[in-house]
């Protein structure tokens, strides 16, 4: 039985060029820094940043809504996160869901 051939992924050169035009020197430096650390360290950093963002939202919403109990505040945070997530979906996903 012959082994299946695996072809390399195709590269969309137009997409690569569009990305290259959008990136500046700071972006390229950030990419180099990210590639220099292990995937585990990138994941830890992402989770740390996520925690900071959520705590910042919690603090700001607590100041804006001191009347809310902890559960109501948590629900409001999840509502805001869900709203932000749906606003940030790529257009291709919005079109797929239509």
N, C-alpha and C positions, 0 to 999 in steps of 0.2 A: 504494500500500500504506500503510495507516494505521500510525502509530507506536504501539508498545505503551505503554499507560499504566502508570506506576509509582506504586503507592500508597505513601504513607509507612508506616513500621512502626507497628504498633499499640502503644499504651502501656498496660501493665498497671498501672492506677492503684492497685490493692491492693498490688502488689509495691512500687511507689514509696512508698506510705504506710508499709509495713512497714519499708522501708529508712530512711525519714526518722525513724521512731520509734527505730530502733537507733542512728542516728548522733548523736553529741554535738557540741558546739562544736569540740572538738579535731579530730574527723574532718572536719568541714566545712572547717576551716582547712587541714588536710592536703590535701584535695581541691583547694582553691583554689591552694595552692602547687604541687601537681603539674601542674595545668592551665596554670600560668604559664610552665613550661619546655617546651622543644621535645620531641617524641617521642624524638629521638635522645638527648637528655640524660637523659630518664626511663629509656631502655634502658641507657645507660651506668651510671646510678646503680643500677639493678636488678642489673646484672652485677657491679658493685663489691660490693654487699651479699651477693650469692651467693658471691663469692670469700671474703669475710670469714667467712661461715657455714661454708663447706666447710673453710677453714683452722682454724677453731675446733674443728669436729668432729675434724679430723685431729689436732690437738694433744691434745685430750681423749682420743681413742682411743689415741694413741701412749703417753700416760701410763698409761692403763688396761691396755694390752697391749704392754709394751716388748719382749716376745719375738717379735712379728710382724715379718717382713721387709716391705720397702716394698710389694711386690706384694700380700701378704696384707692389709696395712693398707688399701690402696686398694680391694681387693675388699670388705672389711668396710665401708668408707665407702659404696660403691655399694649394698651390701645395706641399710644403714641408710637411705640416701636413698630407695631403692625402697619400703621399709617405710613411711617417712614419707609418701611420695607416695600410696600406696594408702590410708593412714589418713585423708588429707585430701581424698579425692575426695568430691564432693557426693553426697548420697544418691541423686539421680536417676541418676548413673552407676553406683552400686552396684546399683541395681534393674535397670538395663539389662543388666548383665553376669550377672545371676542366671539 
